[in-house]
Amino acid sequence: MTDIIVSILLLAGAGFMLLAAVGIIRLPDLPTRMHASTKAGAMGAMFTMAGVAFFFADGVVLARAFAIVVFILITSPIAAHVIGRAGYFIGTPLWSGTIKDELRDNYDSQTHTLRSGYEDSPESVTLPPKPNPDKNP
Amino acid sequence: MIPFVINIVYFLLSLALLLAFIRLTRGPSLPDRVVALELIASIVVGFVGVHAIDTGISSLLDVAIVIALTAFLAAIGFARFLERGTQE
């Protein structure tokens, strides 16, 4: 019974990692590649660690495997966010079929300020606060 | 049953490692290569886990922890390096 569970978990983990590798080589640009690699890769590592914990069935090994899973779960999104942010700011070209890039118009990469894009719209009900408010009300 | 499955898993992980390495060498920009490096580190963590099952040595999980830690630090460092490079 344990053999079956461990086999399924290991095969699922390896399958997810293979999917991540296929995604990283097939997808067209940086954000989509990162979308494939970080999520599927972390999922594969977590499945493998679950298989290890089931195979040894020991308290110490379970604690170590759980520590690895928690660590991957915490650090993988952070690393993806940081690399994606850096890649966007240094001007990595997006896929030619990209239909929406909201940051391009509204984000000033020099001062790192973000506009909402609706400041001048007549539909905006509350006026945005001015950057330098006057002393006189 | 387990040794047979472990052979299959080794094959799948090696294939994934090969594909990630192709992206590492071909990647048109530096962030692509960093993403490929991080995937390679993640695959190696899986490799170490499978090897721990294969040999029955549970201490190898410590190696997996260290590899995950270094991969995270390398990703953060590369990202800082990329952003710093644009300002000068």
Backbone of each chain as ProteinMPNN parsed JSONL, in Angstrom:
{"seq_chain_A": "MTDIIVSILLLAGAGFMLLAAVGIIRLPDLPTRMHASTKAGAMGAMFTMAGVAFFFADGVVLARAFAIVVFILITSPIAAHVIGRAGYFIGTPLWSGTIKDELRDNYDSQTHTLRSGYEDSPESVTLPPKPNPDKNP", "coords_chain_A": {"N_chain_A": [[0.838, -1.207, 0.0], [1.87, 1.251, 0.895], [3.884, 1.371, -0.996], [2.456, 1.81, -3.342], [1.339, 4.34, -2.89], [3.65, 5.919, -2.586], [4.81, 5.539, -5.119], [2.898, 6.72, -6.791], [3.018, 9.378, -5.886], [5.689, 10.044, -6.458], [5.762, 9.749, -9.247], [3.883, 11.671, -9.977], [5.168, 13.987, -9.088], [7.515, 13.975, -10.701], [6.281, 14.138, -13.17], [5.063, 16.684, -13.042], [7.362, 18.269, -12.893], [8.523, 17.707, -15.34], [6.564, 18.784, -16.974], [6.878, 21.466, -16.292], [9.422, 21.914, -17.379], [8.935, 21.464, -20.084], [7.161, 23.539, -20.497], [8.839, 25.724, -20.025], [10.45, 25.639, -22.195], [8.806, 25.817, -24.367], [7.074, 27.995, -24.237], [6.458, 31.471, -25.125], [7.564, 33.981, -24.043], [9.178, 35.86, -21.332], [7.418, 36.275, -18.916], [5.434, 34.286, -19.305], [6.968, 31.973, -19.4], [7.989, 31.993, -16.822], [5.644, 31.675, -15.469], [5.084, 29.019, -16.057], [7.346, 27.676, -15.012], [7.813, 28.299, -12.249], [5.471, 27.669, -10.783], [4.675, 25.012, -11.547], [7.113, 23.708, -11.169], [7.584, 24.066, -8.396], [5.383, 22.674, -7.439], [6.015, 20.082, -8.325], [8.344, 19.55, -6.833], [7.238, 19.59, -4.304], [5.461, 17.415, -4.374], [7.324, 15.353, -4.687], [8.689, 15.532, -2.256], [6.618, 14.87, -0.537], [6.334, 12.206, -1.264], [8.789, 11.213, -0.356], [8.48, 11.585, 2.416], [6.353, 9.814, 2.896], [7.588, 7.424, 2.197], [9.732, 6.981, 4.038], [8.402, 7.237, 6.466], [8.836, 8.364, 9.034], [9.336, 10.298, 11.969], [11.321, 12.306, 12.093], [12.209, 12.512, 9.438], [9.815, 13.243, 8.282], [9.485, 15.782, 9.403], [11.662, 17.113, 8.259], [11.037, 16.945, 5.498], [8.676, 18.373, 5.519], [9.659, 20.85, 6.255], [11.165, 21.468, 3.96], [9.089, 21.631, 2.072], [7.572, 23.801, 3.057], [9.48, 25.802, 2.876], [9.974, 25.924, 0.094], [7.446, 26.666, -0.702], [7.258, 29.207, 0.384], [9.458, 30.647, -0.717], [9.425, 30.375, -3.506], [7.305, 31.958, -4.824], [8.254, 34.5, -4.109], [10.779, 34.689, -5.33], [9.987, 34.443, -7.999], [8.439, 36.75, -8.305], [10.36, 38.753, -7.9], [12.236, 38.295, -9.955], [10.585, 38.56, -12.201], [9.805, 41.236, -11.96], [12.291, 42.556, -12.195], [12.974, 41.707, -14.773], [10.943, 42.893, -16.258], [11.492, 45.601, -15.904], [13.986, 45.981, -17.057], [13.357, 45.887, -19.642], [12.698, 43.539, -21.11], [11.541, 42.01, -24.022], [8.057, 41.525, -24.651], [5.773, 38.871, -25.603], [4.805, 38.76, -29.038], [2.104, 38.463, -29.446], [0.869, 39.616, -27.285], [-1.869, 41.193, -25.798], [-2.518, 43.001, -23.863], [-1.059, 45.355, -21.81], [-0.98, 46.806, -19.071], [0.743, 48.132, -17.4], [2.534, 49.5, -18.98], [1.625, 52.028, -19.854], [0.92, 53.323, -17.492], [2.836, 53.162, -15.557], [5.635, 54.635, -14.15], [8.829, 54.01, -14.702], [11.067, 55.26, -13.843], [10.605, 56.86, -11.554], [9.164, 55.041, -10.135], [6.375, 55.221, -9.69], [2.878, 54.655, -9.719], [0.123, 55.119, -11.802], [-3.466, 55.142, -11.82], [-4.802, 55.277, -14.171], [-7.314, 56.308, -14.489], [-7.467, 58.931, -13.781], [-8.107, 61.226, -15.274], [-10.546, 60.652, -16.218], [-14.051, 61.23, -16.873], [-15.714, 59.627, -15.438], [-14.655, 59.231, -12.965], [-15.348, 59.611, -9.628], [-14.449, 60.63, -7.139], [-12.021, 63.062, -6.776], [-8.569, 62.629, -7.443], [-5.971, 62.954, -4.978], [-3.924, 65.844, -4.976], [-0.476, 65.998, -5.95], [1.107, 68.014, -4.733], [-0.358, 69.589, -2.383], [-2.196, 72.638, -1.965], [-1.557, 75.283, 0.358], [-3.702, 76.954, 1.055], [-7.117, 76.338, 1.66]], "CA_chain_A": [[0.0, 0.0, 0.0], [2.792, 2.387, 0.935], [4.593, 1.413, -2.279], [1.594, 2.42, -4.364], [1.229, 5.792, -2.626], [4.941, 6.548, -2.9], [4.993, 5.533, -6.57], [2.03, 7.736, -7.407], [3.517, 10.714, -5.56], [6.926, 10.315, -7.198], [5.457, 9.935, -10.672], [3.223, 12.971, -10.13], [6.185, 15.03, -8.96], [8.348, 14.01, -11.901], [5.456, 14.625, -14.281], [4.931, 18.145, -12.943], [8.629, 18.917, -13.248], [8.701, 17.603, -16.794], [5.668, 19.788, -17.565], [7.511, 22.78, -16.13], [10.533, 22.043, -18.333], [8.357, 21.625, -21.415], [6.631, 24.896, -20.57], [9.895, 26.74, -20.1], [11.098, 25.642, -23.504], [7.841, 26.01, -25.438], [6.313, 29.24, -24.141], [7.148, 32.457, -25.949], [8.315, 35.101, -23.458], [9.623, 35.676, -19.945], [6.396, 36.036, -17.891], [4.754, 32.988, -19.47], [7.903, 30.916, -18.998], [8.035, 31.976, -15.375], [4.363, 31.12, -15.051], [5.182, 27.561, -16.114], [8.427, 27.032, -14.255], [7.782, 28.432, -10.798], [4.344, 26.969, -10.151], [4.737, 23.566, -11.764], [8.328, 23.202, -10.55], [7.374, 23.97, -6.951], [4.425, 21.573, -7.224], [6.728, 18.823, -8.492], [9.221, 19.331, -5.684], [6.422, 19.274, -3.127], [4.995, 16.029, -4.504], [8.451, 14.45, -4.423], [8.965, 15.506, -0.827], [5.551, 14.078, 0.092], [6.68, 10.799, -1.49], [9.886, 10.868, 0.557], [7.937, 11.47, 3.767], [5.58, 8.571, 2.982], [8.46, 6.246, 2.075], [10.479, 6.706, 5.26], [7.419, 7.111, 7.553], [9.587, 8.6, 10.262], [9.026, 11.637, 12.425], [12.387, 13.259, 11.741], [12.162, 12.719, 7.983], [8.598, 14.01, 8.002], [9.735, 17.18, 9.75], [12.551, 17.701, 7.245], [10.301, 17.1, 4.244], [7.724, 19.463, 5.718], [10.435, 22.093, 6.213], [11.485, 21.762, 2.555], [7.869, 22.058, 1.382], [7.227, 25.158, 3.497], [10.488, 26.721, 2.342], [9.704, 26.119, -1.336], [6.174, 27.385, -0.832], [7.466, 30.626, 0.709], [10.458, 31.346, -1.515], [9.192, 30.321, -4.954], [6.629, 33.168, -5.319], [9.078, 35.7, -3.929], [11.796, 34.713, -6.385], [9.326, 34.703, -9.277], [8.062, 38.166, -8.333], [11.542, 39.614, -8.012], [12.819, 38.152, -11.291], [9.663, 39.14, -13.174], [9.89, 42.688, -11.842], [13.555, 42.988, -12.787], [12.913, 41.474, -16.214], [10.078, 43.89, -16.891], [12.077, 46.934, -15.869], [15.109, 46.139, -17.974], [12.85, 45.96, -21.005], [12.601, 42.276, -21.836], [10.387, 42.111, -24.924], [6.938, 40.607, -24.426], [5.352, 38.101, -26.759], [4.179, 39.62, -30.041], [0.654, 38.347, -29.352], [0.348, 40.207, -26.054], [-2.904, 42.163, -26.138], [-2.763, 43.966, -22.801], [0.066, 45.644, -20.925], [-1.483, 47.979, -18.365], [1.808, 48.866, -16.736], [3.339, 50.274, -19.919], [1.166, 53.418, -19.905], [0.627, 53.919, -16.201], [3.918, 53.023, -14.587], [6.848, 55.37, -14.459], [9.884, 53.146, -14.173], [12.136, 56.062, -13.253], [10.249, 57.24, -10.191], [8.426, 53.916, -9.541], [5.027, 55.589, -9.261], [1.847, 53.985, -10.515], [-1.147, 55.808, -11.963], [-4.537, 54.165, -12.005], [-5.286, 55.374, -15.536], [-8.649, 56.918, -14.518], [-7.432, 60.237, -13.138], [-8.724, 62.235, -16.129], [-11.818, 60.16, -16.742], [-15.225, 61.864, -16.272], [-16.417, 58.692, -14.558], [-14.066, 59.168, -11.634], [-16.213, 60.39, -8.766], [-13.617, 61.39, -6.208], [-10.812, 63.536, -7.42], [-7.351, 62.126, -6.791], [-5.252, 63.994, -4.245], [-2.856, 66.447, -5.751], [0.849, 65.664, -5.386], [1.545, 69.09, -3.842], [-1.588, 70.324, -2.032], [-2.008, 74.049, -1.608], [-1.74, 75.609, 1.768], [-5.038, 77.534, 1.217], [-8.168, 75.382, 1.329]], "C_chain_A": [[0.873, 1.257, 0.0], [3.531, 2.532, -0.389], [3.759, 2.117, -3.332], [1.52, 3.931, -4.161], [2.524, 6.504, -3.006], [5.156, 6.611, -4.405], [4.154, 6.607, -7.24], [2.576, 9.135, -7.141], [4.781, 11.042, -6.347], [6.639, 10.558, -8.673], [4.772, 11.275, -10.905], [4.24, 14.098, -10.041], [7.048, 15.137, -10.198], [7.558, 14.511, -13.104], [5.295, 16.132, -14.248], [6.233, 18.842, -13.33], [8.892, 18.831, -14.742], [7.801, 18.602, -17.513], [6.275, 21.179, -17.448], [8.629, 22.969, -17.145], [10.002, 22.206, -19.752], [7.805, 23.035, -21.585], [7.73, 25.926, -20.735], [10.536, 26.739, -21.478], [10.107, 25.951, -24.623], [7.199, 27.391, -25.414], [7.135, 30.409, -24.67], [7.945, 33.532, -25.226], [8.501, 34.903, -21.96], [8.48, 35.445, -18.952], [5.678, 34.701, -18.058], [5.676, 31.836, -19.087], [7.972, 30.816, -17.483], [6.766, 31.39, -14.79], [4.42, 29.599, -15.06], [6.173, 27.044, -15.079], [8.218, 27.13, -12.753], [6.653, 27.609, -10.18], [4.456, 25.463, -10.313], [5.994, 22.966, -11.135], [8.184, 23.051, -9.045], [6.416, 22.829, -6.621], [5.13, 20.224, -7.333], [7.633, 18.526, -7.314], [8.41, 18.963, -4.45], [5.875, 17.852, -3.189], [6.114, 15.051, -4.191], [8.743, 14.363, -2.932], [7.87, 14.755, -0.063], [5.818, 12.588, -0.089], [7.784, 10.343, -0.561], [9.351, 10.665, 1.972], [7.136, 10.184, 3.934], [6.492, 7.357, 2.966], [9.156, 5.938, 3.393], [9.556, 6.535, 6.459], [8.078, 7.26, 8.921], [9.354, 10.049, 10.67], [10.051, 12.668, 11.989], [12.345, 13.568, 10.246], [10.931, 13.524, 7.605], [8.82, 15.486, 8.299], [10.626, 17.847, 8.707], [11.816, 17.941, 5.936], [9.307, 18.249, 4.347], [8.441, 20.812, 5.68], [10.77, 22.469, 4.774], [10.251, 22.287, 1.831], [7.503, 23.488, 1.756], [8.203, 26.174, 2.902], [10.246, 26.994, 0.861], [8.449, 26.956, -1.53], [6.34, 28.866, -0.526], [8.349, 31.295, -0.342], [10.148, 31.359, -3.01], [8.422, 31.538, -5.473], [7.465, 34.426, -5.192], [10.111, 35.803, -5.049], [11.163, 35.023, -7.738], [8.965, 36.179, -9.397], [9.275, 39.051, -8.593], [12.141, 39.514, -9.413], [11.902, 38.764, -12.343], [9.716, 40.657, -13.166], [11.163, 43.212, -12.502], [13.52, 42.828, -14.307], [12.036, 42.482, -16.928], [10.773, 45.243, -16.965], [13.262, 47.082, -16.799], [14.664, 45.982, -19.423], [12.902, 44.658, -21.777], [11.372, 42.307, -22.738], [9.319, 41.075, -24.593], [6.623, 39.87, -25.716], [4.625, 39.006, -27.746], [2.663, 39.527, -30.003], [0.071, 38.904, -28.078], [-0.671, 41.279, -26.393], [-3.097, 43.188, -25.033], [-1.518, 44.122, -21.945], [-0.272, 46.93, -20.2], [-0.355, 48.799, -17.757], [2.513, 49.828, -17.675], [2.949, 51.75, -19.918], [1.175, 54.086, -18.533], [1.775, 53.878, -15.219], [5.127, 53.791, -15.059], [8.024, 54.614, -13.851], [11.054, 53.944, -13.617], [11.839, 56.384, -11.796], [9.508, 56.137, -9.446], [7.099, 54.373, -8.947], [4.024, 55.001, -10.236], [0.603, 54.849, -10.572], [-2.228, 54.751, -12.145], [-5.046, 54.187, -13.434], [-6.655, 56.015, -15.634], [-8.637, 58.315, -13.909], [-8.19, 61.286, -13.948], [-10.092, 61.815, -16.631], [-12.983, 60.893, -16.108], [-15.978, 60.93, -15.339], [-15.828, 58.644, -13.165], [-14.803, 60.124, -10.72], [-15.382, 61.249, -7.824], [-12.346, 61.801, -6.92], [-9.589, 62.98, -6.703], [-6.656, 63.248, -6.053], [-4.096, 64.523, -5.072], [-1.5, 66.098, -5.14], [1.355, 66.706, -4.409], [0.318, 69.932, -3.465], [-1.269, 71.747, -1.596], [-2.21, 74.26, -0.122], [-3.155, 76.152, 2.003], [-6.089, 76.501, 0.841], [-9.03, 75.854, 0.159]], "O_chain_A": [[0.655, 2.19, -0.773], [3.78, 3.642, -0.858], [4.271, 2.916, -4.116], [1.621, 4.705, -5.113], [2.506, 7.548, -3.658], [5.632, 7.624, -4.919], [4.62, 7.313, -8.134], [2.601, 9.98, -8.036], [4.943, 12.157, -6.842], [7.206, 11.468, -9.279], [5.036, 11.945, -11.904], [4.189, 15.052, -10.817], [7.296, 16.234, -10.7], [8.094, 15.222, -13.954], [5.377, 16.794, -15.283], [6.22, 19.87, -14.007], [9.422, 19.767, -15.341], [8.193, 19.196, -18.518], [6.202, 21.976, -18.383], [8.777, 24.052, -17.712], [10.544, 22.986, -20.536], [7.944, 23.653, -22.64], [7.582, 26.888, -21.489], [11.111, 27.747, -21.888], [10.523, 26.313, -25.723], [6.816, 27.909, -26.463], [8.365, 30.354, -24.669], [8.956, 33.974, -25.772], [8.045, 33.912, -21.389], [8.556, 34.483, -18.188], [5.345, 34.051, -17.067], [5.229, 30.84, -18.518], [8.01, 29.723, -16.919], [6.789, 30.705, -13.767], [3.866, 28.954, -14.17], [5.883, 26.091, -14.356], [8.421, 26.146, -12.043], [6.855, 26.931, -9.173], [4.346, 24.718, -9.339], [5.956, 21.847, -10.623], [8.603, 22.044, -8.473], [6.612, 22.106, -5.644], [4.877, 19.324, -6.532], [7.693, 17.391, -6.842], [8.832, 18.132, -3.646], [5.83, 17.159, -2.172], [5.898, 14.044, -3.517], [9.008, 13.286, -2.399], [8.149, 14.087, 0.932], [5.564, 11.794, 0.817], [7.742, 9.232, -0.033], [9.713, 9.702, 2.649], [7.215, 9.531, 4.975], [6.214, 6.364, 3.639], [9.181, 4.788, 3.832], [9.873, 5.778, 7.377], [7.916, 6.435, 9.82], [9.193, 10.923, 9.818], [9.698, 13.77, 11.568], [12.434, 14.725, 9.836], [10.984, 14.381, 6.723], [8.391, 16.346, 7.53], [10.391, 18.99, 8.315], [11.947, 19.004, 5.329], [9.115, 19.004, 3.395], [7.916, 21.791, 5.15], [10.676, 23.637, 4.397], [10.33, 23.255, 1.075], [7.163, 24.295, 0.891], [7.808, 27.26, 2.479], [10.301, 28.141, 0.416], [8.39, 27.831, -2.394], [5.645, 29.699, -1.108], [8.031, 32.389, -0.81], [10.574, 32.276, -3.712], [8.835, 32.117, -6.478], [7.406, 35.312, -6.044], [10.297, 36.866, -5.641], [11.728, 35.773, -8.534], [9.156, 36.789, -10.449], [9.223, 39.978, -9.401], [12.515, 40.53, -10.0], [12.375, 39.415, -13.275], [9.678, 41.295, -14.218], [11.13, 44.178, -13.265], [13.978, 43.705, -15.041], [12.327, 42.886, -18.054], [10.66, 45.951, -17.966], [13.531, 48.18, -17.288], [15.496, 45.949, -20.33], [13.128, 44.671, -22.987], [10.272, 42.601, -22.269], [9.617, 39.917, -24.298], [7.141, 40.202, -26.783], [3.907, 39.918, -27.338], [1.99, 40.436, -30.488], [-1.11, 38.693, -27.802], [-0.386, 42.178, -27.183], [-3.796, 44.177, -25.254], [-0.986, 43.144, -21.42], [0.096, 48.017, -20.645], [-0.474, 50.015, -17.612], [3.034, 50.854, -17.238], [3.813, 52.625, -19.973], [1.414, 55.289, -18.43], [1.703, 54.494, -14.155], [5.589, 53.639, -16.19], [8.191, 54.585, -12.632], [11.944, 53.374, -12.986], [12.686, 56.213, -10.919], [9.246, 56.273, -8.251], [6.733, 53.97, -7.843], [4.297, 54.87, -11.43], [0.078, 55.266, -9.54], [-1.958, 53.626, -12.564], [-5.663, 53.218, -13.879], [-7.135, 56.254, -16.743], [-9.694, 58.835, -13.552], [-8.851, 62.148, -13.37], [-10.729, 62.547, -17.389], [-12.937, 61.167, -14.909], [-16.793, 61.381, -14.535], [-16.438, 58.072, -12.262], [-14.878, 61.32, -11.002], [-15.593, 62.458, -7.728], [-11.688, 60.996, -7.577], [-9.585, 62.876, -5.477], [-6.749, 64.401, -6.473], [-3.395, 63.782, -5.761], [-1.399, 65.922, -3.926], [1.952, 66.371, -3.387], [-0.005, 70.892, -4.165], [-0.249, 72.025, -0.965], [-2.928, 73.52, 0.55], [-3.758, 75.853, 3.034], [-5.965, 75.85, -0.196], [-9.962, 75.156, -0.241]]}, "seq_chain_B": "MIPFVINIVYFLLSLALLLAFIRLTRGPSLPDRVVALELIASIVVGFVGVHAIDTGISSLLDVAIVIALTAFLAAIGFARFLERGTQE", "coords_chain_B": {"N_chain_B": [[8.439, -2.984, -6.901], [8.915, -0.31, -6.313], [11.704, 0.181, -7.121], [11.495, 0.01, -9.948], [9.707, 2.138, -10.531], [11.292, 4.183, -9.611], [13.333, 4.213, -11.464], [11.921, 5.085, -13.739], [11.216, 7.626, -12.835], [13.714, 8.819, -12.51], [14.416, 8.938, -15.207], [12.452, 10.707, -16.242], [13.032, 13.032, -14.772], [15.626, 13.541, -15.65], [15.128, 14.135, -18.296], [13.627, 16.481, -17.973], [15.6, 18.066, -16.845], [17.36, 18.245, -18.974], [15.809, 19.681, -20.865], [15.434, 22.095, -19.48], [18.07, 22.871, -19.41], [18.59, 23.329, -22.074], [17.063, 25.63, -22.449], [18.491, 27.247, -20.771], [20.905, 27.59, -22.121], [20.089, 28.649, -24.565], [18.498, 30.8, -23.979], [17.15, 33.955, -24.727], [17.455, 36.328, -23.242], [18.905, 37.641, -20.176], [17.183, 37.371, -17.824], [15.617, 35.162, -18.648], [17.466, 33.116, -18.538], [17.976, 33.115, -15.806], [15.53, 32.261, -14.798], [15.513, 29.697, -15.896], [17.672, 28.616, -14.514], [16.625, 28.587, -11.933], [14.588, 26.75, -12.191], [16.142, 24.514, -12.755], [17.439, 24.188, -10.289], [15.221, 23.53, -8.729], [14.493, 21.106, -9.904], [16.738, 19.622, -9.253], [16.467, 19.481, -6.508], [14.264, 17.749, -6.393], [15.522, 15.535, -7.545], [17.427, 14.884, -5.575], [15.719, 14.14, -3.516], [14.512, 11.831, -4.635], [16.777, 10.285, -4.888], [17.395, 9.939, -2.221], [15.335, 8.208, -1.485], [16.056, 6.08, -3.104], [18.575, 5.209, -2.166], [18.059, 4.948, 0.495], [19.023, 6.608, 2.448], [18.269, 8.933, 4.673], [19.422, 11.278, 5.403], [20.123, 12.732, 3.233], [18.215, 14.587, 2.728], [18.868, 16.934, 3.973], [20.721, 18.001, 2.228], [19.007, 18.669, 0.16], [17.573, 20.73, 1.364], [19.578, 22.671, 1.629], [20.222, 23.133, -1.061], [17.835, 24.232, -2.011], [17.8, 26.573, -0.516], [20.141, 27.937, -1.426], [19.438, 28.292, -4.091], [17.308, 30.069, -3.91], [18.586, 32.312, -2.785], [20.393, 32.862, -4.854], [18.631, 33.57, -6.908], [17.487, 35.924, -5.863], [19.785, 37.502, -5.677], [20.576, 37.667, -8.386], [18.39, 39.078, -9.407], [18.624, 41.53, -8.073], [21.026, 42.317, -9.141], [20.331, 42.628, -11.848], [18.454, 44.763, -11.75], [19.996, 46.78, -10.626], [21.853, 47.128, -12.608], [20.525, 48.572, -14.554], [20.341, 51.135, -13.687], [22.652, 52.496, -13.933]], "CA_chain_B": [[7.686, -1.943, -7.625], [9.553, 0.985, -6.097], [12.876, 0.414, -7.986], [11.061, 0.269, -11.319], [9.177, 3.511, -10.572], [12.401, 5.139, -9.429], [14.008, 4.333, -12.76], [11.117, 5.958, -14.596], [11.288, 8.999, -12.316], [15.036, 9.328, -12.906], [14.388, 9.279, -16.642], [11.65, 11.921, -16.448], [13.739, 14.19, -14.237], [16.751, 13.847, -16.535], [14.572, 14.806, -19.475], [13.298, 17.847, -17.565], [16.874, 18.771, -16.672], [17.894, 18.526, -20.317], [15.026, 20.759, -21.483], [15.768, 23.349, -18.793], [19.433, 23.27, -19.798], [18.5, 23.922, -23.421], [16.612, 27.015, -22.289], [19.578, 28.004, -20.135], [21.924, 27.97, -23.105], [19.529, 29.395, -25.69], [17.659, 31.897, -23.511], [17.556, 35.186, -25.398], [17.836, 37.397, -22.322], [19.428, 37.146, -18.897], [16.138, 36.849, -16.928], [15.237, 33.819, -19.065], [18.448, 32.163, -18.008], [17.803, 33.006, -14.356], [14.358, 31.405, -14.582], [15.918, 28.314, -16.179], [18.521, 28.17, -13.398], [15.814, 28.279, -10.772], [13.913, 25.478, -12.46], [17.138, 23.445, -12.608], [17.621, 23.942, -8.857], [14.04, 22.831, -8.237], [14.574, 19.723, -10.375], [17.788, 18.939, -8.492], [15.87, 19.147, -5.206], [13.519, 16.512, -6.611], [16.505, 14.466, -7.784], [18.001, 14.486, -4.294], [14.684, 13.402, -2.788], [14.382, 10.494, -5.218], [17.999, 9.546, -4.558], [17.276, 9.532, -0.82], [14.516, 6.995, -1.463], [16.77, 5.008, -3.803], [19.638, 4.668, -1.331], [17.599, 4.734, 1.864], [19.721, 7.504, 3.376], [17.373, 10.075, 4.837], [20.197, 12.5, 5.661], [20.272, 13.501, 1.992], [17.23, 15.672, 2.682], [19.566, 18.177, 4.344], [21.285, 18.545, 0.985], [17.909, 19.306, -0.583], [17.278, 22.016, 2.016], [20.636, 23.635, 1.304], [20.109, 23.503, -2.477], [16.705, 25.154, -2.144], [18.204, 27.869, 0.063], [21.081, 28.625, -2.321], [18.734, 28.7, -5.305], [16.546, 31.282, -3.595], [19.518, 33.44, -2.644], [20.923, 33.186, -6.177], [17.606, 34.287, -7.668], [17.395, 37.289, -5.329], [20.987, 38.223, -6.066], [20.518, 37.977, -9.813], [17.402, 40.127, -9.647], [19.213, 42.792, -7.645], [22.06, 42.661, -10.126], [19.672, 43.105, -13.076], [17.869, 46.086, -11.555], [21.068, 47.732, -10.393], [22.554, 47.385, -13.855], [19.818, 49.51, -15.412], [20.345, 52.506, -13.174], [23.944, 53.139, -14.134]], "C_chain_B": [[8.403, -0.594, -7.526], [10.785, 1.173, -6.998], [12.514, 0.707, -9.432], [10.55, 1.707, -11.465], [10.305, 4.524, -10.449], [13.192, 5.292, -10.717], [13.246, 5.252, -13.697], [11.257, 7.416, -14.158], [12.65, 9.62, -12.63], [15.041, 9.761, -14.369], [13.625, 10.578, -16.877], [12.394, 13.159, -15.946], [14.943, 14.555, -15.103], [16.281, 14.564, -17.79], [14.239, 16.268, -19.15], [14.565, 18.686, -17.41], [17.471, 19.149, -18.022], [17.146, 19.692, -20.966], [15.348, 22.101, -20.823], [17.164, 23.818, -19.183], [19.446, 23.86, -21.201], [18.048, 25.377, -23.32], [17.704, 27.861, -21.646], [20.616, 28.43, -21.165], [21.353, 28.856, -24.198], [18.879, 30.696, -25.276], [18.057, 33.246, -24.074], [17.978, 36.285, -24.439], [18.282, 36.794, -20.997], [18.325, 36.675, -17.943], [15.65, 35.457, -17.337], [16.192, 32.781, -18.496], [18.303, 32.002, -16.505], [16.616, 32.115, -14.024], [14.718, 29.944, -14.835], [16.789, 27.767, -15.052], [17.675, 27.796, -12.188], [15.052, 26.979, -10.972], [14.892, 24.319, -12.307], [17.358, 23.139, -11.127], [16.438, 23.173, -8.283], [14.054, 21.36, -8.65], [15.624, 18.952, -9.583], [17.3, 18.605, -7.086], [15.051, 17.86, -5.326], [14.436, 15.316, -6.808], [17.056, 13.955, -6.452], [16.979, 13.713, -3.467], [14.541, 11.986, -3.299], [15.614, 9.648, -4.888], [17.986, 9.105, -3.092], [16.414, 8.281, -0.699], [15.306, 5.823, -2.039], [17.82, 4.364, -2.894], [19.19, 4.399, 0.096], [18.302, 5.589, 2.894], [18.879, 8.757, 3.527], [18.134, 11.362, 5.104], [20.362, 13.342, 4.409], [19.259, 14.63, 1.896], [17.858, 16.996, 3.115], [20.188, 18.836, 3.127], [20.2, 19.263, 0.187], [17.568, 20.66, 0.022], [18.313, 23.061, 1.601], [20.53, 24.071, -0.158], [18.956, 24.473, -2.685], [17.082, 26.541, -1.635], [19.127, 28.625, -0.888], [20.381, 29.085, -3.587], [17.951, 29.985, -5.068], [17.473, 32.492, -3.493], [20.095, 33.843, -3.997], [19.902, 33.962, -7.001], [17.493, 35.73, -7.197], [18.608, 38.113, -5.767], [20.997, 38.607, -7.533], [19.529, 39.097, -10.104], [17.934, 41.487, -9.218], [20.249, 43.27, -8.652], [21.424, 43.221, -11.396], [19.151, 44.515, -12.882], [18.94, 47.146, -11.333], [21.767, 48.092, -11.697], [21.867, 48.411, -14.727], [19.981, 50.939, -14.961], [21.647, 53.222, -13.496], [24.319, 53.168, -15.605]], "O_chain_B": [[8.492, 0.157, -8.497], [10.916, 2.238, -7.6], [13.142, 1.548, -10.075], [10.917, 2.409, -12.408], [10.288, 5.578, -11.085], [13.669, 6.384, -11.028], [13.838, 6.095, -14.371], [11.397, 8.317, -14.984], [12.736, 10.799, -12.973], [15.593, 10.803, -14.724], [14.084, 11.449, -17.616], [12.393, 14.202, -16.6], [15.251, 15.734, -15.275], [16.942, 15.476, -18.285], [14.524, 17.172, -19.936], [14.602, 19.856, -17.791], [18.019, 20.239, -18.188], [17.764, 20.584, -21.547], [15.515, 23.113, -21.503], [17.416, 25.02, -19.278], [20.215, 24.777, -21.49], [18.576, 26.249, -24.01], [17.829, 29.05, -21.939], [21.15, 29.535, -21.078], [22.053, 29.728, -24.711], [18.715, 31.601, -26.095], [19.207, 33.653, -23.912], [18.807, 37.116, -24.81], [18.071, 35.612, -20.726], [18.513, 35.648, -17.291], [15.304, 34.65, -16.473], [15.782, 31.715, -18.037], [18.479, 30.906, -15.972], [16.673, 31.312, -13.092], [14.293, 29.057, -14.096], [16.667, 26.601, -14.676], [17.96, 26.817, -11.498], [14.887, 26.198, -10.035], [14.527, 23.261, -11.793], [17.453, 21.974, -10.742], [16.613, 22.276, -7.458], [13.685, 20.48, -7.872], [15.434, 17.776, -9.273], [17.67, 17.572, -6.528], [15.134, 16.985, -4.464], [14.169, 14.223, -6.308], [17.142, 12.748, -6.229], [17.327, 12.743, -2.793], [14.457, 11.042, -2.514], [15.505, 8.447, -4.64], [18.498, 8.038, -2.755], [16.719, 7.391, 0.095], [15.235, 4.707, -1.525], [17.948, 3.14, -2.849], [19.875, 3.691, 0.834], [18.193, 5.329, 4.092], [18.788, 9.558, 2.597], [17.546, 12.441, 5.037], [20.7, 14.523, 4.491], [19.416, 15.535, 1.076], [17.427, 18.061, 2.673], [20.188, 20.06, 2.998], [20.438, 20.325, -0.389], [17.306, 21.623, -0.7], [17.966, 24.192, 1.263], [20.725, 25.247, -0.466], [19.08, 25.431, -3.447], [16.73, 27.554, -2.239], [18.927, 29.815, -1.134], [20.693, 30.155, -4.109], [17.931, 30.877, -5.915], [17.187, 33.556, -4.042], [20.271, 35.032, -4.265], [20.26, 34.901, -7.712], [17.413, 36.652, -8.009], [18.475, 39.268, -6.173], [21.375, 39.722, -7.892], [19.789, 39.961, -10.941], [17.725, 42.485, -9.909], [20.337, 44.456, -8.971], [21.93, 44.19, -11.962], [19.366, 45.379, -13.732], [18.806, 48.278, -11.798], [22.22, 49.223, -11.874], [22.512, 49.06, -15.55], [19.787, 51.866, -15.747], [21.732, 54.44, -13.345], [25.382, 53.676, -15.962]]}, "name": "protein", "num_of_chains": 2, "seq": "MTDIIVSILLLAGAGFMLLAAVGIIRLPDLPTRMHASTKAGAMGAMFTMAGVAFFFADGVVLARAFAIVVFILITSPIAAHVIGRAGYFIGTPLWSGTIKDELRDNYDSQTHTLRSGYEDSPESVTLPPKPNPDKNPMIPFVINIVYFLLSLALLLAFIRLTRGPSLPDRVVALELIASIVVGFVGVHAIDTGISSLLDVAIVIALTAFLAAIGFARFLERGTQE"}
